[in-house]
Amino acid sequence: MASTASDAIAQSILATDLVSRALELVPIPAVHLLVSGGQFELFAMNRAYRLAGLGVVAERSPMIAELGPRILAFLESQHLRSDFDWVLGDSVDCRYYRVTMARTFTSLRDRCTVSFIDQTSQVQTERSLRREMTTDSLTGLPNREGFEELFEAVEDRTVNAVLAIDLDRFGRLNSCLGSLAGDELLITVARRIKGALRARDTLARIGGDQFGILMTIDDDREDAHALADRIQRTLTAPFRLTDYEISVECSVGIAYGADESGDVAELIRHAQFAVKRAKASGLAESYMPQDFAIARAQFSMETALRRAIEKRELRLAYQPICDLATGRIVSFEALARWTDEDGQIHCPTAFIPVAEESGLIVPLGRWAIDEAARTLAAWDARHGGPCGVKLAVNLSAIQLQRDAIAPVVEAALASSGLTGDRFTLELTESAIVTDPDRIAETMHALKALGTTLAMDDFGTGYSNLAYLQKLPIDVLKIDRSFVTGMLADRDKVSIVRAILSLAQALGMKTTAEGVETNELAQTLAALGCTYGQGYFYAKPLEADAAYAMIAPAVVPA
């Protein structure tokens, strides 16, 4: 019996000696410990362990203090090895370790070796990279990804709202003053917005010229609108940039966590979506689910419209324009109409804005010019010579900005064998004011082709009378809003009379839209209006029906 005990002690001493020597060969902190009577003994350790400051005396070892229960559980288990991560110290100064506990001798159940791989540098590097990935380098604010992470950490989203702030005119300022001035403006704007927030609100830069705010709602949803108003007031004071004082306005969209069942990214998108309506209204706007449905419908319409244009499935309807003095039809306005392959009729007021926003207005406008020229040439062929009327085609502001209109019209005239004086091109006031110099150049090019130029919806925009005098405009079209109900409204009569006097002074003819009664036509003629257009004469007609209105009135040559 005594011999057996002595052998066990000898084996233990030998084992310890072997472990001690082996530990010194290990480049990472490692310790061999023994548990006896519930007490820990640090039996052997290497130099790396001593330098790590993990404690060389069991009673005062921070490692034993924190990992002791876990080590005991490991020794009582059947596992030969256990690996886990461990953090030692507070958040200001802490070390990150990967800990491995392993049985040195499977026959001895009261001891194990614990080794430590220091991962502090790796963790700090990863955190630094993560911080760079989630932080906007210009403003130091969280970026889109960082903003989403902050919101993900919120426990109760129902009391939170997201505000998306879009700076108006930033793109124009950036292109005119340069990127350095643009960066300076963004930094200054960020500081101002931050100064308008409460301590618990979070500001982020979620896009080029767009900021996001995560706020907590205290009372009701008016809190979000109150914050939006405060931010807009904060930005009203001019910003000093180099030699300029720049006024900055913003549009604010709001989405509420209580309304959203989806992820954080979707909530932010909804706030950004509400910005679009805010730009139109000039007020802070909350996201409404029906807006998204409308947008989806518009995207669906865009797809269908693109196919319809490619397959030439649209058609033109023609509304007569009459000489008020004689009642003779002098022209037809060509209006786009679309009935899809399922037989659904799409209203121009619905698909034309979609075409303008998507850029489809360019191929649509080219098709309309070409189709109108073909139709007029076909009428001449049926008549045996010029049929005596013009065709008027509308030009969109987007179309004028993005396309070379004069060559398109010239090509259409050439292919149909028409002269320019058979075509009237109608532009709106808004189209002219977008880029007056470029539009003026286009108008002179069109005039050189012999076409007639008309300003549509006159009186509803912001015409510059100096440009009006310089531009080669032949006809002013008085908007229907002034003509409808004119006989019972003295103010409308005064406006119409003023427009007619202006046109006469500038040597232009006039067309009144919205003529629906004979009495109204006679009154306009008496006031000196040249032409009339409206349901009194006819609704927009198909090509054959329109030709039927002029065929009897014109004697073939």
Backbone torsions as a table, in degrees:
resi	resn	phi	psi	omega
1	MET	NA	-45.7	-179.9
2	ALA	-63.7	-37.4	179.1
3	SER	-64.3	-40.1	179.7
4	THR	-62.5	-42.9	179.7
5	ALA	-63.8	-41.9	179.7
6	SER	-64.0	-39.9	178.4
7	ASP	-62.6	-39.3	-179.7
8	ALA	-64.8	-41.9	179.6
9	ILE	-64.7	-42.9	-179.8
10	ALA	-61.6	-42.6	178.8
11	GLN	-62.5	-39.0	-179.4
12	SER	-65.4	-43.6	180.0
13	ILE	-64.2	-43.1	178.7
14	LEU	-62.3	-42.9	179.8
15	ALA	-62.6	-43.0	-179.7
16	THR	-63.5	-41.9	179.4
17	ASP	-62.3	-42.8	178.5
18	LEU	-63.1	-42.2	179.6
19	VAL	-64.2	-42.5	-179.2
20	SER	-60.0	-44.8	178.7
21	ARG	-65.6	-40.4	-179.8
22	ALA	-65.1	-39.4	-178.5
23	LEU	-61.1	-35.1	-179.0
24	GLU	-66.3	-20.3	178.0
25	LEU	-83.2	-10.3	-178.4
26	VAL	-88.0	126.4	-175.9
27	PRO	-78.2	-9.5	-178.7
28	ILE	-107.5	159.3	178.4
29	PRO	-56.9	131.1	179.2
30	ALA	-149.3	143.3	-179.9
31	VAL	-139.7	140.9	174.8
32	HIS	-106.1	121.4	-176.1
33	LEU	-123.5	157.7	-176.1
34	LEU	-128.8	140.2	176.7
35	VAL	-113.2	121.2	-178.9
36	SER	-135.3	118.2	-179.2
37	GLY	62.2	31.9	180.0
38	GLY	79.0	3.0	179.5
39	GLN	-107.3	142.6	-179.7
40	PHE	-90.8	141.5	171.6
41	GLU	-127.6	126.8	174.8
42	LEU	-83.4	94.6	-167.1
43	PHE	-75.4	-36.9	179.8
44	ALA	-156.8	148.1	-179.4
45	MET	-152.8	156.7	179.4
46	ASN	-98.5	175.7	-175.8
47	ARG	-66.0	-38.2	179.2
48	ALA	-59.8	-35.2	179.3
49	TYR	-67.6	-43.8	-179.0
50	ARG	-60.8	-41.7	-178.4
51	LEU	-71.1	-23.5	-177.7
52	ALA	-72.2	-14.9	179.2
53	GLY	72.7	31.8	-179.4
54	LEU	-88.6	-3.2	176.2
55	GLY	102.8	121.3	179.8
56	VAL	-98.8	-10.4	176.5
57	VAL	-115.3	125.9	-172.6
58	ALA	-56.7	-41.1	-176.0
59	GLU	-66.5	-24.9	-177.1
60	ARG	-114.0	12.8	-176.8
61	SER	-83.4	121.9	175.5
62	PRO	-64.3	-26.9	177.8
63	MET	-66.6	-46.6	179.2
64	ILE	-65.3	-39.0	-178.3
65	ALA	-59.2	-38.4	-176.9
66	GLU	-94.1	-35.0	-174.2
67	LEU	-101.8	-3.9	-178.0
68	GLY	-51.5	-52.6	-179.8
69	PRO	-59.9	-36.3	-178.8
70	ARG	-69.9	-36.5	178.6
71	ILE	-66.6	-43.1	178.7
72	LEU	-60.6	-42.6	179.3
73	ALA	-63.5	-36.5	178.5
74	PHE	-65.9	-44.2	-179.2
75	LEU	-64.8	-31.8	179.9
76	GLU	-80.2	-13.3	-179.6
77	SER	-86.9	179.8	178.1
78	GLN	-98.4	2.3	-176.9
79	HIS	-71.6	145.0	175.6
80	LEU	-91.7	-19.6	-175.9
81	ARG	-155.1	149.2	177.7
82	SER	-145.8	133.2	-179.5
83	ASP	-123.8	139.4	178.7
84	PHE	-162.2	164.1	176.9
85	ASP	-93.9	147.9	-177.1
86	TRP	-144.9	137.0	178.2
87	VAL	-113.9	125.6	179.9
88	LEU	-112.2	124.9	178.3
89	GLY	106.3	178.8	-178.7
90	ASP	-89.4	-178.5	-174.0
91	SER	-68.6	-23.8	-178.8
92	VAL	-76.7	-45.1	-178.4
93	ASP	-135.5	94.5	-177.5
94	CYS	-134.8	158.7	178.5
95	ARG	-116.4	145.2	-179.6
96	TYR	-114.1	122.4	-177.5
97	TYR	-122.7	150.6	165.6
98	ARG	-105.2	115.1	-172.1
99	VAL	-102.0	136.5	175.2
100	THR	-124.8	124.7	173.1
101	MET	-108.6	128.3	-177.4
102	ALA	-141.2	145.0	176.3
103	ARG	-78.6	124.7	179.7
104	THR	-74.1	-41.7	177.0
105	PHE	-130.1	120.1	-176.6
106	THR	-63.9	-22.8	-179.4
107	SER	-80.2	-15.4	-179.0
108	LEU	-106.7	113.2	-171.8
109	ARG	-95.8	4.2	-175.8
110	ASP	-109.5	10.6	-176.8
111	ARG	-147.4	158.1	176.8
112	CYS	-158.6	167.0	175.8
113	THR	-109.1	132.5	179.4
114	VAL	-116.9	125.1	179.5
115	SER	-120.2	155.0	-173.0
116	PHE	-132.0	121.5	172.8
117	ILE	-101.0	116.1	-177.7
118	ASP	-75.8	114.5	-179.6
119	GLN	-109.2	15.4	-174.7
120	THR	-58.5	-48.8	-178.5
121	SER	-60.9	-43.2	-179.3
122	GLN	-63.7	-44.1	-179.6
123	VAL	-63.8	-43.5	-179.5
124	GLN	-65.2	-37.7	177.5
125	THR	-65.0	-43.2	179.1
126	GLU	-62.9	-41.1	179.2
127	ARG	-66.0	-38.9	178.4
128	SER	-64.0	-43.1	177.6
129	LEU	-65.3	-39.2	179.3
130	ARG	-65.0	-39.7	178.5
131	ARG	-63.4	-40.8	177.9
132	GLU	-65.4	-36.8	-179.2
133	MET	-70.0	-27.5	-175.7
134	THR	-107.1	10.0	-178.8
135	THR	-122.9	136.8	176.0
136	ASP	-75.1	121.8	-174.0
137	SER	-67.0	-25.7	-176.9
138	LEU	-79.3	-50.9	-173.6
139	THR	-97.9	-15.6	-175.7
140	GLY	77.8	3.1	178.4
141	LEU	-83.9	162.4	171.0
142	PRO	-59.2	142.3	175.0
143	ASN	-89.0	-168.4	-176.3
144	ARG	-57.8	-46.4	-178.8
145	GLU	-65.4	-42.7	178.3
146	GLY	-64.5	-36.7	178.3
147	PHE	-62.9	-43.1	178.7
148	GLU	-63.8	-39.3	179.2
149	GLU	-64.4	-40.3	178.1
150	LEU	-61.9	-40.6	-179.8
151	PHE	-71.2	-34.5	178.1
152	GLU	-60.3	-31.6	-177.5
153	ALA	-77.5	-10.5	179.7
154	VAL	-71.4	129.9	-177.1
155	GLU	-75.8	-45.7	-177.2
156	ASP	-118.0	98.2	-177.7
157	ARG	-75.2	-15.3	-175.1
158	THR	-65.8	-18.3	-179.8
159	VAL	-104.1	16.0	-178.8
160	ASN	-117.8	157.3	174.2
161	ALA	-138.2	152.1	175.8
162	VAL	-113.4	130.6	175.3
163	LEU	-111.3	127.3	174.1
164	ALA	-104.2	125.6	-176.8
165	ILE	-115.5	119.0	-178.3
166	ASP	-112.6	125.6	179.6
167	LEU	-80.1	127.4	179.0
168	ASP	-80.4	145.3	175.7
169	ARG	66.9	9.9	-176.0
170	PHE	-65.5	-40.7	-179.2
171	GLY	-60.0	-41.5	179.4
172	ARG	-66.2	-43.1	179.3
173	LEU	-63.5	-42.2	-178.1
174	ASN	-63.0	-40.0	-178.9
175	SER	-74.3	-29.9	-178.0
176	CYS	-83.3	-44.3	-174.8
177	LEU	-96.9	-13.6	178.9
178	GLY	101.6	160.4	-175.0
179	SER	-67.2	-31.4	179.7
180	LEU	-64.4	-42.9	177.0
181	ALA	-65.9	-37.5	177.7
182	GLY	-63.1	-42.6	178.1
183	ASP	-64.3	-41.2	178.8
184	GLU	-61.8	-40.5	179.2
185	LEU	-64.1	-43.8	-179.7
186	LEU	-61.3	-41.5	179.6
187	ILE	-63.8	-44.1	-178.9
188	THR	-67.6	-40.8	177.4
189	VAL	-61.5	-43.2	179.3
190	ALA	-59.3	-41.8	179.3
191	ARG	-64.3	-42.4	-179.3
192	ARG	-64.8	-45.1	-179.8
193	ILE	-62.2	-42.6	-179.6
194	LYS	-60.7	-36.1	178.6
195	GLY	-67.8	-20.4	179.7
196	ALA	-89.5	-7.0	-176.0
197	LEU	-89.3	160.8	170.6
198	ARG	-80.8	167.1	-175.6
199	ALA	-61.7	-33.2	-175.7
200	ARG	-91.1	0.3	175.4
201	ASP	-85.8	146.4	-177.5
202	THR	-117.9	131.3	179.3
203	LEU	-106.6	140.2	177.8
204	ALA	-141.5	157.9	172.1
205	ARG	-103.6	110.9	-171.7
206	ILE	-105.8	2.7	178.7
207	GLY	-166.5	-178.5	-177.8
208	GLY	-54.2	-55.5	178.5
209	ASP	-123.0	32.0	-176.5
210	GLN	-128.2	134.4	178.3
211	PHE	-114.8	155.9	177.3
212	GLY	-126.7	145.8	178.4
213	ILE	-127.5	130.9	171.5
214	LEU	-102.8	115.0	-176.3
215	MET	-124.9	155.2	175.8
216	THR	-100.3	131.2	179.3
217	ILE	-88.6	123.6	-179.2
218	ASP	-88.2	-51.5	-174.4
219	ASP	-106.4	-70.4	179.7
220	ASP	-146.7	-174.2	-173.7
221	ARG	-69.4	-12.1	176.0
222	GLU	-66.6	-19.3	176.4
223	ASP	-58.2	-41.8	-179.0
224	ALA	-66.4	-41.7	179.5
225	HIS	-68.9	-34.8	176.9
226	ALA	-64.2	-40.8	177.5
227	LEU	-65.3	-41.9	178.5
228	ALA	-60.3	-44.1	178.8
229	ASP	-62.9	-39.9	-179.0
230	ARG	-64.7	-39.6	178.7
231	ILE	-66.4	-44.2	179.8
232	GLN	-62.5	-37.7	177.0
233	ARG	-68.0	-36.3	-179.6
234	THR	-62.0	-35.2	-176.8
235	LEU	-86.0	-2.7	-177.1
236	THR	-70.7	-31.4	178.4
237	ALA	-65.1	132.9	-176.3
238	PRO	-59.9	149.4	176.4
239	PHE	-100.1	134.4	179.0
240	ARG	-90.4	114.4	179.1
241	LEU	-127.8	115.5	-176.7
242	THR	48.5	-114.4	-177.6
243	ASP	-98.8	10.1	-174.0
244	TYR	-119.4	150.8	168.4
245	GLU	-110.3	114.8	-172.3
246	ILE	-106.0	129.6	174.0
247	SER	-92.5	130.7	-176.7
248	VAL	-117.1	127.7	173.0
249	GLU	-114.7	157.2	-178.7
250	CYS	-138.5	156.7	174.7
251	SER	-113.6	136.8	-173.6
252	VAL	-122.0	125.8	173.8
253	GLY	-113.0	143.8	-174.4
254	ILE	-126.9	136.5	172.4
255	ALA	-130.9	141.8	-174.6
256	TYR	-107.4	133.9	179.5
257	GLY	-59.9	-31.9	-178.8
258	ALA	-66.2	-21.7	-177.9
259	ASP	-91.6	-9.7	-170.7
260	GLU	-109.7	128.3	174.9
261	SER	-102.5	-9.9	-177.3
262	GLY	-84.7	-163.2	-177.2
263	ASP	-82.7	175.6	-176.3
264	VAL	-64.4	-41.3	-179.7
265	ALA	-57.8	-37.4	179.7
266	GLU	-67.8	-38.5	178.4
267	LEU	-62.9	-42.1	178.7
268	ILE	-65.0	-41.6	177.9
269	ARG	-60.8	-37.9	-179.7
270	HIS	-66.5	-38.5	176.5
271	ALA	-63.8	-41.1	177.8
272	GLN	-65.8	-34.4	179.5
273	PHE	-66.0	-36.7	179.7
274	ALA	-67.4	-21.4	178.6
275	VAL	-60.6	-35.9	-177.9
276	LYS	-59.5	-43.6	178.4
277	ARG	-70.8	-32.9	178.3
278	ALA	-63.8	-35.9	178.3
279	LYS	-63.8	-34.2	-178.7
280	ALA	-77.3	-37.7	-174.9
281	SER	-89.5	-24.8	-175.7
282	GLY	80.5	4.6	-179.8
283	LEU	-120.2	161.6	172.7
284	ALA	-67.2	131.9	-175.5
285	GLU	-123.5	141.1	176.0
286	SER	-91.2	148.3	178.7
287	TYR	-67.4	137.5	176.2
288	MET	-123.6	129.1	-176.7
289	PRO	-53.2	-33.3	-178.5
290	GLN	-66.8	-24.2	177.0
291	ASP	-62.5	-41.7	-179.7
292	PHE	-65.7	-39.8	178.5
293	ALA	-63.8	-39.3	178.2
294	ILE	-64.6	-41.8	179.6
295	ALA	-63.3	-41.9	177.4
296	ARG	-61.0	-42.3	179.3
297	ALA	-62.9	-36.8	179.3
298	GLN	-68.1	-39.5	177.0
299	PHE	-64.1	-39.3	177.2
300	SER	-64.2	-41.0	178.2
301	MET	-65.5	-37.9	179.0
302	GLU	-59.8	-43.6	179.3
303	THR	-62.1	-47.5	-179.2
304	ALA	-65.3	-38.2	-179.5
305	LEU	-66.8	-39.9	178.4
306	ARG	-59.6	-44.0	179.0
307	ARG	-65.6	-40.0	-179.2
308	ALA	-64.1	-39.2	178.5
309	ILE	-67.2	-42.8	-179.8
310	GLU	-62.5	-36.9	-177.8
311	LYS	-91.8	2.1	-179.0
312	ARG	54.7	48.3	-179.4
313	GLU	-90.9	-8.7	177.3
314	LEU	-81.1	167.3	178.0
315	ARG	-142.9	167.6	176.8
316	LEU	-110.2	138.4	170.3
317	ALA	-107.9	156.8	-170.3
318	TYR	-129.2	121.3	178.0
319	GLN	-107.5	128.7	-175.6
320	PRO	-70.7	148.0	172.6
321	ILE	-119.7	123.4	-171.2
322	CYS	-112.8	149.8	172.4
323	ASP	-74.2	119.1	-175.3
324	LEU	-66.9	-25.7	-178.5
325	ALA	-75.8	-37.6	-174.6
326	THR	-111.6	-18.1	-176.6
327	GLY	80.3	3.7	-177.5
328	ARG	-80.8	140.4	176.5
329	ILE	-73.9	123.2	-178.2
330	VAL	-109.2	-19.3	-174.9
331	SER	-161.0	165.2	171.7
332	PHE	-130.4	137.2	173.2
333	GLU	-91.4	126.1	-180.0
334	ALA	-84.8	126.0	-176.5
335	LEU	-124.8	129.6	-177.7
336	ALA	-70.3	138.0	176.7
337	ARG	-133.0	145.9	-176.5
338	TRP	-140.5	117.6	169.8
339	THR	-117.1	118.0	-173.1
340	ASP	-75.4	177.6	-175.1
341	GLU	-66.8	-15.9	176.5
342	ASP	-91.3	2.5	179.0
343	GLY	87.8	4.2	-179.5
344	GLN	-81.3	130.0	179.6
345	ILE	-88.9	126.3	178.8
346	HIS	-104.3	129.2	-178.2
347	CYS	-73.8	137.8	179.0
348	PRO	-57.0	-33.7	179.3
349	THR	-66.2	-14.7	177.2
350	ALA	-95.7	-46.5	-172.8
351	PHE	-88.2	-22.7	177.9
352	ILE	-66.4	-45.5	175.8
353	PRO	-60.2	-36.3	177.1
354	VAL	-64.4	-41.3	178.6
355	ALA	-64.1	-38.9	179.9
356	GLU	-68.6	-43.0	-177.7
357	GLU	-67.9	-36.3	-176.2
358	SER	-87.4	-10.8	-176.4
359	GLY	89.3	-2.7	179.0
360	LEU	-69.8	-10.7	-179.9
361	ILE	-64.0	-24.1	179.6
362	VAL	-68.2	-56.1	176.5
363	PRO	-65.9	-32.0	177.6
364	LEU	-65.0	-43.3	179.0
365	GLY	-65.7	-39.5	177.2
366	ARG	-62.6	-42.2	178.7
367	TRP	-62.6	-43.4	-177.6
368	ALA	-62.2	-43.1	178.6
369	ILE	-62.7	-46.0	-179.2
370	ASP	-65.6	-42.9	-178.2
371	GLU	-67.0	-39.8	178.5
372	ALA	-63.6	-41.3	178.6
373	ALA	-64.1	-42.1	178.2
374	ARG	-61.0	-43.6	-178.4
375	THR	-63.3	-46.3	-178.6
376	LEU	-64.2	-38.1	177.3
377	ALA	-64.8	-37.9	178.4
378	ALA	-66.0	-39.1	177.2
379	TRP	-63.5	-42.1	178.4
380	ASP	-61.4	-39.8	-179.2
381	ALA	-65.5	-41.6	179.3
382	ARG	-66.2	-33.7	-177.2
383	HIS	-82.4	-18.6	-178.2
384	GLY	86.8	15.5	-178.8
385	GLY	162.7	-177.3	179.2
386	PRO	-53.7	129.4	-174.3
387	CYS	-84.5	-2.1	171.1
388	GLY	90.4	4.9	178.4
389	VAL	-126.1	161.4	173.7
390	LYS	-103.3	167.8	170.1
391	LEU	-121.6	136.5	179.4
392	ALA	-108.8	133.3	179.8
393	VAL	-123.5	136.0	179.7
394	ASN	-81.6	140.9	174.9
395	LEU	-113.7	125.8	179.6
396	SER	-79.3	152.0	176.4
397	ALA	-60.6	-41.6	179.3
398	ILE	-65.4	-39.5	179.3
399	GLN	-63.2	-41.4	179.3
400	LEU	-66.3	-33.7	-179.4
401	GLN	-74.2	-35.5	-169.3
402	ARG	-103.4	-11.4	-174.3
403	ASP	-128.6	154.6	174.7
404	ALA	-89.2	96.6	-170.3
405	ILE	-70.8	-43.7	-175.0
406	ALA	-57.6	-48.3	177.6
407	PRO	-61.8	-33.4	178.4
408	VAL	-64.5	-47.1	179.6
409	VAL	-64.4	-42.1	-179.9
410	GLU	-60.4	-41.9	179.2
411	ALA	-65.8	-40.2	180.0
412	ALA	-65.6	-41.2	178.2
413	LEU	-64.4	-42.5	-178.5
414	ALA	-65.0	-43.0	-176.8
415	SER	-69.9	-26.4	-178.4
416	SER	-98.7	-6.0	179.3
417	GLY	73.8	25.4	-179.1
418	LEU	-99.9	157.8	172.4
419	THR	-96.6	157.9	-175.0
420	GLY	-61.9	-28.2	-176.8
421	ASP	-69.8	-5.2	177.8
422	ARG	-89.3	-1.6	-174.7
423	PHE	-118.9	136.9	170.1
424	THR	-117.1	132.4	178.7
425	LEU	-114.1	124.9	-174.5
426	GLU	-104.7	126.4	177.9
427	LEU	-119.1	146.9	177.0
428	THR	-90.8	162.4	176.6
429	GLU	-59.7	-40.6	-178.1
430	SER	-62.1	-33.2	178.7
431	ALA	-66.5	-35.8	-177.1
432	ILE	-73.9	-41.2	-174.4
433	VAL	-75.6	-13.9	-179.9
434	THR	-63.4	-42.2	179.8
435	ASP	-153.1	78.5	-170.2
436	PRO	-55.2	-43.3	-175.9
437	ASP	-66.1	-44.9	-179.2
438	ARG	-67.2	-41.9	-179.4
439	ILE	-65.7	-37.7	178.3
440	ALA	-62.1	-40.9	177.9
441	GLU	-62.3	-42.3	178.4
442	THR	-63.7	-42.8	-178.4
443	MET	-63.9	-39.9	178.4
444	HIS	-66.0	-35.4	177.7
445	ALA	-66.3	-39.9	177.8
446	LEU	-67.6	-39.2	180.0
447	LYS	-65.1	-32.5	178.6
448	ALA	-65.8	-21.7	177.0
449	LEU	-81.2	-7.6	180.0
450	GLY	94.0	5.4	-177.2
451	THR	-75.9	161.1	173.9
452	THR	-94.9	138.4	-179.0
453	LEU	-115.3	129.9	-179.5
454	ALA	-123.7	140.5	173.3
455	MET	-95.8	115.4	-175.9
456	ASP	-85.3	154.3	175.4
457	ASP	54.5	37.8	-176.6
458	PHE	-62.2	138.0	178.8
459	GLY	101.6	-12.9	-177.8
460	THR	-98.5	-9.4	-177.6
461	GLY	-110.6	-146.9	-176.8
462	TYR	-129.3	69.2	-176.2
463	SER	-69.5	137.6	172.0
464	ASN	-92.6	114.3	-173.7
465	LEU	-63.5	-28.5	177.3
466	ALA	-65.5	-43.1	177.2
467	TYR	-68.1	-37.1	-179.8
468	LEU	-59.6	-37.3	-179.4
469	GLN	-71.4	-34.5	-175.9
470	LYS	-83.4	-28.4	-174.6
471	LEU	-75.8	147.3	-178.3
472	PRO	-81.5	62.1	-178.5
473	ILE	-91.6	132.9	-178.3
474	ASP	-99.0	-33.8	-172.4
475	VAL	-135.3	135.4	169.7
476	LEU	-102.8	125.5	177.5
477	LYS	-99.3	118.3	-177.9
478	ILE	-78.7	124.2	-175.7
479	ASP	-60.9	146.1	-176.9
480	ARG	-62.2	-23.8	-178.9
481	SER	-63.8	-25.3	177.1
482	PHE	-88.8	-24.6	-174.7
483	VAL	-88.6	-42.7	-179.3
484	THR	-62.5	126.6	-179.7
485	GLY	73.0	15.4	-175.7
486	MET	-63.5	-35.9	-175.2
487	LEU	-64.6	-22.9	-178.8
488	ALA	-105.7	10.3	-175.5
489	ASP	-136.4	108.4	-177.5
490	ARG	-64.4	-34.0	-179.2
491	ASP	-63.8	-40.9	178.3
492	LYS	-65.5	-39.2	177.9
493	VAL	-60.8	-41.2	-180.0
494	SER	-64.8	-40.1	180.0
495	ILE	-65.8	-45.5	179.9
496	VAL	-62.2	-42.8	179.6
497	ARG	-62.7	-38.4	179.8
498	ALA	-66.2	-41.1	178.7
499	ILE	-64.9	-41.7	179.4
500	LEU	-63.9	-39.5	178.5
501	SER	-66.0	-41.4	178.7
502	LEU	-62.0	-46.4	180.0
503	ALA	-61.4	-41.6	179.6
504	GLN	-63.4	-40.6	-179.6
505	ALA	-65.4	-32.2	-178.6
506	LEU	-91.8	1.0	179.0
507	GLY	73.1	30.5	-179.3
508	MET	-109.1	152.3	172.4
509	LYS	-88.5	168.1	-176.3
510	THR	-132.8	147.4	174.6
511	THR	-128.1	125.3	177.6
512	ALA	-94.5	123.6	176.9
513	GLU	-90.3	155.2	175.5
514	GLY	80.4	26.5	177.5
515	VAL	-77.8	116.4	-173.9
516	GLU	-121.2	-7.3	179.2
517	THR	-137.7	157.6	177.6
518	ASN	-65.7	-37.4	-179.8
519	GLU	-61.8	-42.1	179.5
520	LEU	-65.8	-39.8	178.7
521	ALA	-63.1	-41.9	-179.5
522	GLN	-66.9	-39.1	179.5
523	THR	-64.7	-44.5	179.4
524	LEU	-63.2	-39.4	177.6
525	ALA	-63.5	-40.8	179.3
526	ALA	-65.7	-31.3	179.0
527	LEU	-77.2	-12.2	177.7
528	GLY	104.6	11.8	177.5
529	CYS	-72.2	141.4	-174.2
530	THR	-81.8	-52.4	-173.9
531	TYR	-125.2	159.8	176.8
532	GLY	-132.5	146.8	-179.7
533	GLN	-143.5	132.0	179.6
534	GLY	165.0	-177.7	-175.9
535	TYR	-67.4	-16.9	177.1
536	PHE	-61.1	-34.9	-179.7
537	TYR	-89.2	-50.0	177.0
538	ALA	178.8	152.3	168.8
539	LYS	-76.3	168.1	175.3
540	PRO	-56.1	132.4	-172.4
541	LEU	-116.1	157.2	171.0
542	GLU	-68.8	161.5	-172.6
543	ALA	-56.0	-44.1	-178.1
544	ASP	-66.0	-41.3	-179.6
545	ALA	-67.1	-36.8	178.2
546	ALA	-65.7	-41.7	179.5
547	TYR	-65.1	-33.5	-179.7
548	ALA	-64.0	-26.3	-179.7
549	MET	-73.5	-25.0	-176.5
550	ILE	-105.4	-21.8	-175.1
551	ALA	-57.7	-45.3	-178.6
552	PRO	-70.1	-23.1	-173.3
553	ALA	-85.8	-8.4	-176.3
554	VAL	-118.7	127.2	178.5
555	VAL	-88.4	125.2	-178.6
556	PRO	-57.8	144.3	178.6
557	ALA	-71.2	NA	NA
